Amino acid sequence: MSFGIDPVRQAAKGLDAGLPPSYRGRRGYSRLLLDIPIRVSISGTRGKSSLTEACEREFRERGYQTYAKSTGTDPVSIRQGVSHPIARPQRPAALFDENIREIKRWWGGGLDVLVLENQAISPYTMRVFNHRFCRPHYLLVLNVRADHMAEMGENLLMHAQAFGRSAPPGSTLISGESDPERAYQLRRAAEGVDVRFVDASPRGIHPPGYESLTVLDALLRAALGDGLSVPYVDRERQRLEDHFRWRRSALPGIDWFQGAEINDIDSTRVILRYLQRGNPRRVSFIGYFRADRRDRTRDYVDFLGEALAAGECERVYVAGGGATAVRRRLRAWKDRIRVYYDDPEGASLLVDTVAVECRDEAVMTIVNAVPPFPRAVASALARRGPDGAVDTEGGGGSDLSEQSDGSPASESAALSDDAIEPRVAQ
């Protein structure tokens, strides 16, 4: 039986035709890699895409020929500062061979610096990526947070070990992880496979995402002997501080923060502590849950239960797949839980209720930001800037933002069988 011509292989042959003979084929790709003087792999849980772009920019501005590739929902190849969207016509969307194709496509006669975001989500595939498709001199691990628990291991110490063991022998691992136990496991795992470990975690009080600056500075010092300029660090720190603060909502008397884009509980806790530093506010949470993210739902139920028990949370407004299960798990505080239908009427009713109940307080959205319901709520909470644009992100963007996986469930408002609730449950 004939299945026709494989378009991926056909495209690869076309790219090979324009390369020196020694760089053609899969073995040629390995030789091409080894001929690039500086190779960088970006790992960690949050902020990888932003750091990938920042690495490319810093090396390029120092006069190097650069190529960088970020993955995720909107993957791009960046050649000398110019971004080129990567087409993914098939599922599974992100294959390792994509790296071979894109690097050969944009090699352009020579590269000084290669920066690749590690797209893998399991210990095995992370090792394959680093050992076969990037072969980094420097492996950057921004942070170790709860994500892909089924693939990465049952606890965060196992995650840290997986990141450390994925580095090729003889390389340098630069870590931005601040938690002492996770950092220790990361160091121990790296040194166990003959990898040099550099602790670049931030010191003192700092805004969330600041580790992206300390890790980038450590990379530049290790590779070039010269780190980030003081004005650049000050400017980026100010940007992060401006982003991670309560902002005045369009609803009178209410401040808010769009935390739904940061979809792991570790980052949510870090951000909430930073928002509440110095002048704690009375806070309520608005959470949208997805039926296909049960681990995430369980984590956030624990988070909300802790916040309610500690008196750190006034009320919880929930919708989406499994919302009634969240209410059942939090039944000890059922008088402070509101559950809404996952439709435009439910979103409107939620906003109207928040406008009355949360006046002179703060509201934080959590869990998921992509489907229509949380987008509608965020738009209602946001203020419009002078140009008419809706400020739903609290300004400036962050290095911790969620990336949708593009699955149908992430774009729909699917309810699980047990989530057929009334418009609002008191």
C-alpha positions as CSV (number, residue, x, y, z in Angstrom):
1,M,0.0,0.0,0.0
2,S,1.3,3.4,-0.9
3,F,0.9,6.4,1.4
4,G,2.4,9.0,-1.0
5,I,5.3,11.3,-0.3
6,D,6.0,12.3,3.2
7,P,5.9,16.1,3.1
8,V,8.2,16.5,6.1
9,R,10.9,14.3,4.6
10,Q,10.4,16.1,1.2
11,A,10.9,19.5,2.9
12,A,14.0,18.2,4.7
13,K,15.6,17.1,1.4
14,G,14.9,20.5,0.0
15,L,16.7,22.2,2.9
16,D,19.6,19.8,2.6
17,A,20.2,20.7,-1.0
18,G,21.2,24.2,0.0
19,L,23.6,23.1,2.8
20,P,27.3,22.0,2.6
21,P,27.5,18.2,2.0
22,S,28.9,17.7,5.6
23,Y,25.6,19.1,7.1
24,R,23.1,17.0,5.1
25,G,21.0,14.3,6.7
26,R,20.7,13.5,10.4
27,R,24.4,12.9,10.9
28,G,25.1,16.2,9.1
29,Y,22.8,17.9,11.6
30,S,25.0,16.6,14.5
31,R,28.1,18.1,12.7
32,L,26.2,21.4,12.2
33,L,25.4,21.5,15.9
34,L,29.0,20.9,16.9
35,D,30.2,23.7,14.7
36,I,28.1,26.3,16.5
37,P,30.5,27.8,19.2
38,I,27.8,28.6,21.8
39,R,24.8,26.4,22.3
40,V,22.1,27.1,25.0
41,S,19.2,25.1,26.2
42,I,16.3,26.8,28.1
43,S,14.5,24.6,30.7
44,G,12.4,25.1,33.7
45,T,8.6,25.4,34.3
46,R,7.8,29.1,33.8
47,G,9.2,31.8,31.6
48,K,11.2,29.8,29.0
49,S,9.9,31.5,25.9
50,S,10.6,35.0,27.2
51,L,14.1,34.0,28.3
52,T,14.8,32.4,24.9
53,E,14.0,35.7,23.2
54,A,16.1,37.6,25.7
55,C,19.1,35.4,25.2
56,E,19.0,35.8,21.5
57,R,18.7,39.5,21.8
58,E,21.6,39.9,24.2
59,F,24.1,37.8,22.1
60,R,22.9,39.5,18.9
61,E,23.4,43.0,20.3
62,R,27.0,42.0,21.2
63,G,27.7,41.3,17.6
64,Y,27.1,37.5,17.3
65,Q,25.2,35.7,14.6
66,T,22.2,34.2,16.4
67,Y,19.4,31.7,16.0
68,A,16.7,31.0,18.6
69,K,13.6,28.8,18.6
70,S,10.8,29.0,21.1
71,T,8.0,26.4,21.3
72,G,4.5,26.4,22.8
73,T,1.3,27.6,21.2
74,D,2.9,30.1,18.9
75,P,6.3,28.6,18.1
76,V,8.8,30.9,16.3
77,S,12.3,30.8,14.8
78,I,14.3,33.9,15.5
79,R,17.2,34.7,13.1
80,Q,19.1,37.8,13.9
81,G,16.2,39.4,15.7
82,V,13.6,38.6,13.0
83,S,10.8,36.2,14.1
84,H,9.4,33.6,11.7
85,P,6.3,31.6,12.7
86,I,6.7,27.9,12.6
87,A,3.9,26.0,10.8
88,R,2.6,22.9,12.5
89,P,0.0,21.3,10.2
90,Q,-0.2,18.0,12.0
91,R,-0.7,16.5,15.4
92,P,1.3,15.6,17.4
93,A,2.3,19.1,16.7
94,A,5.8,19.5,18.3
95,L,8.2,16.8,17.1
96,F,12.0,16.9,17.8
97,D,12.7,16.8,14.1
98,E,11.2,20.2,13.9
99,N,14.5,21.5,15.4
100,I,16.5,19.8,12.6
101,R,14.3,21.4,10.0
102,E,14.2,24.9,11.5
103,I,17.9,25.1,12.3
104,K,18.9,24.0,8.8
105,R,16.4,26.4,7.3
106,W,17.9,29.4,9.1
107,W,21.5,28.4,9.3
108,G,22.3,30.9,6.6
109,G,26.0,30.3,6.2
110,G,27.0,30.2,9.8
111,L,25.9,30.6,13.4
112,D,27.7,31.8,16.5
113,V,25.0,31.2,19.0
114,L,22.1,28.7,19.2
115,V,19.4,29.1,21.8
116,L,16.6,26.4,22.0
117,E,13.7,26.2,24.3
118,N,13.4,22.6,25.6
119,Q,10.0,21.4,24.5
120,A,10.1,18.1,26.4
121,I,7.8,17.3,29.3
122,S,9.3,14.1,30.7
123,P,12.7,13.1,32.1
124,Y,13.5,10.9,29.2
125,T,12.5,13.3,26.4
126,M,14.4,16.2,28.2
127,R,17.5,14.1,28.0
128,V,16.9,13.2,24.4
129,F,16.4,16.8,23.5
130,N,19.6,18.0,25.3
131,H,21.8,15.0,24.2
132,R,20.7,14.7,20.6
133,F,19.0,17.9,19.4
134,C,20.8,20.7,21.2
135,R,23.9,19.5,22.9
136,P,24.1,22.6,25.0
137,H,27.2,24.1,26.5
138,Y,24.9,25.9,28.9
139,L,21.6,24.5,30.3
140,L,19.5,27.2,32.0
141,V,16.8,26.0,34.5
142,L,14.7,29.0,35.4
143,N,12.6,27.4,38.1
144,V,11.0,24.1,39.3
145,R,7.2,24.4,39.7
146,A,4.3,22.0,39.6
147,D,3.5,21.1,36.0
148,H,3.1,17.9,34.0
149,M,3.1,15.9,37.2
150,A,2.1,12.7,35.5
151,E,5.1,12.8,33.3
152,M,7.7,14.4,35.5
153,G,7.2,12.7,38.8
154,E,5.0,12.7,41.9
155,N,6.8,15.6,43.6
156,L,8.9,18.7,42.9
157,L,12.1,17.2,44.2
158,M,11.8,14.5,41.4
159,H,11.2,17.3,38.9
160,A,14.4,19.0,40.0
161,Q,16.4,15.8,39.7
162,A,15.0,15.3,36.2
163,F,16.2,18.8,35.1
164,G,19.6,18.2,36.5
165,R,20.1,14.7,35.0
166,S,19.1,15.9,31.5
167,A,22.3,18.0,31.1
168,P,25.0,16.5,28.9
169,P,28.3,15.7,30.7
170,G,30.8,18.6,30.6
171,S,28.1,21.2,30.2
172,T,27.2,24.0,32.7
173,L,23.8,24.2,34.4
174,I,22.7,27.6,35.5
175,S,19.9,27.6,38.0
176,G,17.4,30.3,39.1
177,E,15.5,28.1,41.5
178,S,15.2,29.8,45.0
179,D,13.7,26.9,47.0
180,P,16.6,25.4,49.0
181,E,15.5,21.8,48.8
182,R,14.7,21.9,45.0
183,A,18.0,23.7,44.4
184,Y,19.9,21.1,46.3
185,Q,18.4,18.2,44.4
186,L,19.1,20.1,41.1
187,R,22.7,20.6,42.0
188,R,23.1,17.0,43.3
189,A,21.6,15.6,40.1
190,A,23.7,17.8,37.8
191,E,27.0,17.2,39.6
192,G,26.2,13.4,39.6
193,V,26.4,13.4,35.7
194,D,29.6,15.5,35.6
195,V,27.9,18.9,35.0
196,R,29.1,22.1,36.5
197,F,26.4,23.8,38.6
198,V,26.0,27.6,38.9
199,D,23.6,29.0,41.5
200,A,22.0,32.2,39.9
201,S,18.9,32.4,42.1
202,P,17.9,35.9,43.1
203,R,18.9,37.2,46.6
204,G,16.7,39.2,48.9
205,I,13.2,40.5,48.1
206,H,12.4,40.5,44.4
207,P,9.4,40.4,42.1
208,P,8.2,37.2,40.5
209,G,10.1,36.3,37.4
210,Y,13.2,38.1,38.5
211,E,15.2,34.9,38.1
212,S,15.1,35.4,34.4
213,L,17.4,38.3,34.8
214,T,19.8,36.6,37.2
215,V,20.1,33.5,35.1
216,L,20.6,35.5,31.9
217,D,23.3,37.6,33.6
218,A,25.1,34.4,34.8
219,L,25.0,33.0,31.3
220,L,26.5,36.0,29.7
221,R,29.3,36.1,32.4
222,A,30.0,32.4,31.9
223,A,30.0,32.6,28.1
224,L,31.4,36.1,27.4
225,G,32.8,37.3,30.7
226,D,30.5,40.3,30.8
227,G,26.9,40.3,32.2
228,L,23.9,42.5,31.9
229,S,24.2,46.3,32.2
230,V,23.0,47.9,35.4
231,P,20.5,50.2,33.5
232,Y,19.0,47.1,31.8
233,V,18.6,45.2,35.0
234,D,17.0,48.2,36.7
235,R,14.6,48.8,33.8
236,E,13.5,45.1,33.7
237,R,13.1,44.9,37.5
238,Q,10.9,48.0,37.3
239,R,8.8,46.4,34.6
240,L,8.2,43.3,36.7
241,E,7.4,45.4,39.8
242,D,4.9,47.4,37.7
243,H,3.3,44.2,36.5
244,F,3.0,42.4,39.8
245,R,0.8,44.8,41.7
246,W,-2.9,45.3,42.3
247,R,-4.6,47.4,39.6
248,R,-7.8,49.4,39.8
249,S,-10.7,47.5,38.2
250,A,-13.4,48.9,36.0
251,L,-15.8,47.8,38.8
252,P,-16.0,50.7,41.4
253,G,-13.9,50.3,44.5
254,I,-12.3,47.0,43.5
255,D,-8.7,46.2,42.7
256,W,-7.7,43.1,40.8
257,F,-4.9,41.0,39.4
258,Q,-5.0,38.7,36.4
259,G,-3.5,35.6,37.9
260,A,-5.3,33.1,35.7
261,E,-2.5,33.1,33.2
262,I,-0.1,31.7,35.8
263,N,-1.6,28.2,36.1
264,D,0.5,26.4,38.8
265,I,-0.1,26.8,42.6
266,D,3.6,27.5,43.4
267,S,3.7,30.5,41.1
268,T,0.2,31.6,42.4
269,R,1.4,31.5,46.0
270,V,4.6,33.4,45.1
271,I,2.6,36.1,43.3
272,L,0.0,36.4,46.0
273,R,2.6,36.9,48.7
274,Y,4.3,39.6,46.6
275,L,1.0,41.4,45.9
276,Q,0.2,41.3,49.6
277,R,3.6,42.5,50.9
278,G,3.5,45.6,53.1
279,N,-0.2,46.3,52.8
280,P,-2.3,43.1,52.8
281,R,-5.7,43.3,51.2
282,R,-8.9,41.3,51.7
283,V,-8.9,39.0,48.7
284,S,-11.5,36.9,46.9
285,F,-10.6,34.5,44.1
286,I,-12.3,33.8,40.7
287,G,-11.4,30.4,39.4
288,Y,-12.3,28.8,36.1
289,F,-11.7,25.0,36.0
290,R,-11.2,22.6,33.1
291,A,-12.5,19.0,33.1
292,D,-9.4,17.8,31.4
293,R,-7.1,19.3,34.0
294,R,-8.0,17.3,37.1
295,D,-4.5,17.5,38.7
296,R,-4.6,21.2,38.4
297,T,-8.1,21.3,39.8
298,R,-7.0,19.2,42.8
299,D,-4.0,21.5,43.4
300,Y,-6.1,24.6,43.4
301,V,-8.7,23.1,45.7
302,D,-5.9,22.5,48.2
303,F,-4.7,26.1,47.7
304,L,-8.1,27.6,48.2
305,G,-8.8,25.4,51.3
306,E,-5.5,26.6,52.8
307,A,-6.4,30.2,52.0
308,L,-9.9,29.9,53.5
309,A,-8.7,28.2,56.6
310,A,-6.0,30.8,57.2
311,G,-8.4,33.7,56.7
312,E,-6.5,34.8,53.6
313,C,-9.5,34.5,51.4
314,E,-13.0,36.1,51.7
315,R,-14.9,34.3,48.9
316,V,-14.4,32.0,46.0
317,Y,-16.3,32.3,42.7
318,V,-16.0,29.2,40.4
319,A,-17.1,28.0,37.0
320,G,-16.2,25.4,34.4
321,G,-15.7,21.6,34.3
322,G,-15.7,20.2,37.8
323,A,-16.8,23.4,39.5
324,T,-19.4,21.6,41.7
325,A,-16.7,19.1,42.7
326,V,-14.7,22.1,43.9
327,R,-17.6,23.3,46.0
328,R,-18.1,19.8,47.5
329,R,-14.4,19.6,48.5
330,L,-14.7,23.1,50.1
331,R,-18.0,22.3,51.8
332,A,-16.6,23.5,55.2
333,W,-16.8,27.0,53.7
334,K,-19.9,26.5,51.5
335,D,-21.4,29.8,52.5
336,R,-18.4,31.5,50.9
337,I,-18.4,29.5,47.6
338,R,-20.4,30.7,44.5
339,V,-20.7,28.4,41.5
340,Y,-21.8,29.7,38.1
341,Y,-22.9,28.3,34.8
342,D,-20.2,28.3,32.1
343,D,-21.9,30.6,29.7
344,P,-22.2,34.4,29.0
345,E,-25.1,34.8,31.4
346,G,-23.2,33.0,34.1
347,A,-20.1,35.3,33.5
348,S,-22.3,38.4,33.6
349,L,-24.0,37.3,36.8
350,L,-20.6,36.5,38.4
351,V,-19.3,40.0,37.6
352,D,-22.5,41.7,39.0
353,T,-22.1,39.7,42.2
354,V,-18.4,40.6,42.5
355,A,-19.2,44.3,42.0
356,V,-21.5,44.2,45.1
357,E,-19.7,41.7,47.4
358,C,-16.1,42.7,46.8
359,R,-16.3,46.5,47.0
360,D,-13.3,48.0,48.8
361,E,-11.5,44.6,48.4
362,A,-9.2,42.9,45.9
363,V,-10.0,40.1,43.4
364,M,-7.5,37.7,41.9
365,T,-8.4,35.4,38.9
366,I,-6.8,32.0,39.0
367,V,-6.4,28.6,37.3
368,N,-7.3,29.1,33.6
369,A,-7.4,32.2,31.3
370,V,-8.0,30.9,27.8
371,P,-11.6,29.8,27.4
372,P,-14.4,32.3,26.7
373,F,-15.7,32.5,30.3
374,P,-12.5,33.7,32.0
375,R,-11.8,36.0,29.1
376,A,-15.2,37.6,29.5
377,V,-14.7,38.1,33.2
378,A,-11.3,39.6,32.8
379,S,-12.6,42.0,30.2
380,A,-15.3,43.1,32.6
381,L,-12.8,43.6,35.4
382,A,-10.2,45.4,33.3
383,R,-9.9,49.1,32.7
384,R,-9.5,50.6,29.2
385,G,-6.3,52.6,28.6
386,P,-6.1,55.9,26.8
387,D,-5.9,54.1,23.4
388,G,-9.1,52.2,24.1
389,A,-7.2,48.9,24.6
390,V,-8.4,46.6,27.5
391,D,-5.7,46.1,30.1
392,T,-6.4,42.5,31.2
393,E,-2.9,41.6,32.2
394,G,-2.0,44.2,34.7
395,G,0.4,45.9,32.4
396,G,3.5,44.8,30.6
397,G,3.3,41.0,30.5
398,S,5.3,38.7,32.7
399,D,7.6,35.8,32.4
400,L,5.2,33.4,34.1
401,S,2.3,33.5,31.7
402,E,0.3,30.4,30.7
403,Q,0.5,29.0,27.2
404,S,-2.6,27.1,26.0
405,D,-1.8,23.7,24.6
406,G,-4.2,24.4,21.8
407,S,-6.4,21.4,22.5
408,P,-10.1,21.7,21.8
409,A,-10.8,21.6,25.5
410,S,-8.7,24.7,26.1
411,E,-10.9,26.7,23.6
412,S,-14.3,25.3,24.8
413,A,-16.3,25.4,27.9
414,A,-16.7,21.7,28.5
415,L,-18.5,20.6,31.7
416,S,-17.9,17.2,33.3
417,D,-20.9,15.1,34.1
418,D,-21.0,16.2,37.7
419,A,-20.9,19.9,36.9
420,I,-24.4,20.7,35.9
421,E,-25.0,23.4,38.5
422,P,-27.6,26.1,38.9
423,R,-26.9,29.6,37.7
424,V,-25.5,30.5,41.1
425,A,-25.4,28.3,44.3
426,Q,-25.5,30.1,47.6
